[in-house]
């Protein structure tokens, strides 16, 4: 509030994760309004980070708004963050991949992907890509859709996880076959067999 109330066209503003800390639609709406205010009314030089890739649409609606993203490389279902800033907005987020990299359990990651697929089937971003707003800056009315809740019944895999299978998968996941010598590969195979045999 202090920042928005006192900024001028001579201000330099840096905001991290604009719109976080509330519900998705509240956060997106606040981030949208803040970005419009800073770019359209205040005209301050502003750098902000956001996980709302829907805000990429502002670059087409407002002069002086330029989206940038961190370059990533996707390989075999994995994401590698290249730590290079490039022009253009991201078309999706990598939160689940970051959670996987942080070590969240595989069943949690699999369930998150399932819920995400359901939510993407009712994509708010696609509904927002309607016609450009009128001169008053009105947003598409699709900002407040009713999204059906995902199937909340836990998958059968949650019922009774097999501890041996989990241990095998964890051991395999930690192996990079491209870095193993032949003798290390044989030793790893013997370890996996020992786990499987109990």
LINGIVEN-V415654 format. One record per pair of residues at least 4 apart in sequence whose ideal C-beta (glycine too) atoms are under 8 Angstrom apart, sorted by the first residue. I is the first residue (numbers start at 0). J is the second residue. Records with the same first field share a line. If there is no record, write none. Layout:
I=J, J
This chain:
0=4
1=5
2=6, 12, 14
3=33, 36, 37, 41
6=10, 12, 37, 41, 43
7=41, 43
8=41, 42, 43
9=43
10=41, 43, 44
11=43, 44, 45
12=37, 43, 44, 45, 46, 47
13=45, 46, 47
14=33, 45, 46, 47, 48
15=47, 48
16=48, 49, 50
17=29, 30, 33, 34, 47, 48, 49, 51
18=26, 27, 28, 29, 30, 31, 33, 49, 51
19=26, 50
20=26
21=25, 26, 29
22=26
23=27, 123
24=28, 123, 142, 143
25=29
26=30, 51
27=31, 51, 53, 54, 123, 142
28=32, 142
29=33
30=34, 49, 51, 54
31=35, 51, 53, 54, 57, 138
32=36
33=37
34=38, 45, 47, 54, 57, 61, 64
35=39, 40, 57, 61, 136
36=40, 41
37=41, 42, 43, 45
38=42, 45, 57, 61, 62, 63, 64
39=61, 136
42=63
49=54
50=92, 94
52=88, 89, 90, 91, 92, 124
53=123, 124, 127
54=66, 88
55=66, 88, 89, 90
56=60, 127, 128
57=61, 64, 66
58=64, 65, 66, 88
59=131
60=64, 131, 132
65=86
66=86, 87, 88
67=84, 85, 86, 87, 88
68=84, 85, 87, 88, 89
69=80, 81, 82, 83, 84, 85, 89
70=80, 81, 82, 83, 84, 85
71=78, 79, 80, 81, 93
72=78, 79, 81
73=77, 78, 79
74=79
77=96
78=93, 96
80=93
93=97
94=98
95=99, 108, 111, 112, 115
96=100
97=101
98=103, 107, 108, 111
99=103, 108
103=107, 108
104=108
105=109, 165, 168, 172
106=110, 154, 156, 157, 160
107=111
108=112
109=113, 154, 156
110=114, 153, 154, 157
111=115
112=116
113=117, 149, 150, 154
114=118, 149
115=119
116=120
117=121, 147, 149, 150
118=122, 146, 149
121=144, 146, 147
122=126
123=127, 141, 142, 144, 146
124=128
126=139, 141, 144
127=138, 139, 141, 142
129=139, 141
130=139
132=136, 137, 138, 139
133=137
138=142
153=157, 158
156=160
160=164, 165
161=165
162=166
163=167, 194, 195, 197
164=168
165=169
166=170, 194
167=171, 191, 194, 195
168=172
169=173
170=174, 187, 190, 191, 194
171=191
174=179, 187
175=179
176=184
179=183, 184, 187
180=184
181=185
182=186
183=187
184=188
185=189
186=190
187=191
188=192
189=193
190=194
191=195
192=196
